Amino acid sequence: MIERFLKQTTFASQEDYANNLEFIIPDNFNFAYDVMDEWAKEQPDKLALLWTNDEGECIRFSFKDIKEQSDRAAAYLMSLGIGSGDMVMLILKRRYEFWLAMLALHKIGAVAIPATHMLTTHDIVYRNNRASVKAIICAGEEYIMEQVIGSKAESPTLKTLVSIGPRQAEGFHDWHKEWMDAPTFVRPEKNNNDDTMLMYFTSGTSGEPKMVAHDYLYALGHLTTGVYWHNLAPDSIHLTVADTGWGKAVWGKFYGQWFAGAAVFVFDHEKFTADKILRQIEKYHITSFCAPPTVYRFLIHEDFNNYDLSSLRYCCTAGEALNPAVFDKFKSLTGIALMEGFGQTETTMTLGTMPWTTPKPGSMGLPNPQYDIDLIKPDGTPCEDGEKGEIVVRVNNTKPVGLFKCYYRDEELTKKVWHDGLYHTGDVAWRDEDGYYWFEGRIDDVIKSSGYRIGPFEVESALMTHPAVVECAITGVPDEIRGMVVKATVVLHKDWKAKAGDELIKELQNHVKHVTAPYKYPRIIEFVDELPKTISGKIRRVEIREKDKAK
């Protein structure tokens, strides 16, 4: 499959990859037709999607099943009046209908807007009106349906509601009751490569969510994600821990994995526990696994002797920076090195550790040659190795495959981050002498204290090497003398919770002083039961800062 889209498909080294990665870009590319339907022709009976849930239900979809059912879903949605360019919000959790709906929307040229099931009525109204949402397809659960119904009166563009069950309500179409009666699907007019295919509202770690619009080549951009970063092959069974409401879902359980011809494994669960995930790996012989660092932080506190993880061959992580202590502990438990990757809702993977490179614990990895990556200082000049700067993508005459189109309906914001031939990520890092990038934090997260610039990640990584700490977040607190001081908000391991107090605070402060430069130590430490996070698992440091300001 991938030989249709790359001039060279295997690489022996990072140099080989950097010099020879080149896409073959078809006219009118559409992932649903050009990849999924082609797999259905070539290997109709091969496992494409393996779905299970908390209740033990298990459904296996071949590529032929996916083709037939996405065709039926496309015909059904067209019968409801959904067509090319229409905005359709998907609030489907990890239900298997998400994969069918996504492919169906791609086939008819409508714009998919995945959203989390945790949205309130207010959140949905905001999205409906900012994007002129025409239809919502949602899981039939009481909370979700109540919020959707509540949004309708204030959402003039919203015309169609669909529930996939199990609950139904007045005003909703019943997917499973109606879709079998849909007419035969006939492919509509072909899309252009620069048409909008997918739109994400950012997770909102700071400010109001932005609308990130992606064209049809965004899917092609994820070929490198699945085939190279995840190191997948047709015999792989890949599990990415991600809710379908955020971008990591299509990073880890959609486009790239199916370019590789791998089977996507979906565990539809209500509440995460490390034991549940490890049991799924054991039961279904998962070969490849990807999760944000948050998940690995909890996994490493389990007794791995209680699980048979012998099927597991390859593991990756992304979403936020990985603490070296977590890398080391996981490798000692499994023998598997975690391969880190970095990107944004606006991009596919821009930096990563590929199979032919040696990971450096805590490093984001090396540039993906799909993008021209650099570091720049505040004055716009390039950084030398060892200097901290903002990660940027140099964009010349041709937009890189995978980079977003724009912030939808916000030309001013688009120009703010994308101007003078650069896309500004807003993330700060430094580069070592081997070309590896090391994350420091968001520009807004960097703490300036007594003339020092302190990246939160370096302090978090130091704290994470203490056995008491399960998770932590570093933020800056205003200080009359120093400008700002470092604060640590800490989640303690269960065995240490009874010891929370001044003595443990002093112990943690001294620990940081010994692990990293003493000026970085947290002068304030607060113990909490959990950290505020987005649905994607990213720590919301902005929420911690806002709470501190309100005190």
Buried (B, 14 or more C-beta within 10 A) or exposed (E): BBEEBBEEBEBEEBEEBBEBBEBEEBEEBBBBBBBBBBBBEEBBEBBBBBBBBEEEEEEEBBBBBBBBBBBBBBBBBBBBEBBBEBBBBBBBBBBBBBBBBBBBBBBBBBBBBBBBBBBEBEBBBBBBBBBBBBBBBBBBBEEBBEBBBBBBEBBEEBBBBBBBBEBBBEEBBBBEEEBEEBEEBEBBEEBEBEBBBBBBBBBBBBEEBBBBBBBBBBBBBBBBBBBBBBBBBEEBBBBBBBBBBBBBBBBBBBBBBBBBBBBBBBBBBEEBEBBEBBBBBBBBEBBBBBBBBBBBBBBBEBEBEEBBBEBBEBBBBBBBBBBBBBBBBBBEBBEBBBBBBBBBBBBBBBBBBBEBBEBBBBBBBBBBBBBBBBBBEEEEEEBEEEEBBBBBBEBEEEBBBBBBBBBBEBEEBBEEBBEEEBBBBBBBBBBEEEBBBBBBBBEBBBBEBEEBEBBBBBBBBBBBBBEBBBBBBBBBBEBEEBBBBBBBBBBBBEEBEEEBEEEBBEEBBEBBBEBBEEEBBBBBBBBBEEBBBBBBBBBBBBBBBEEBEEE
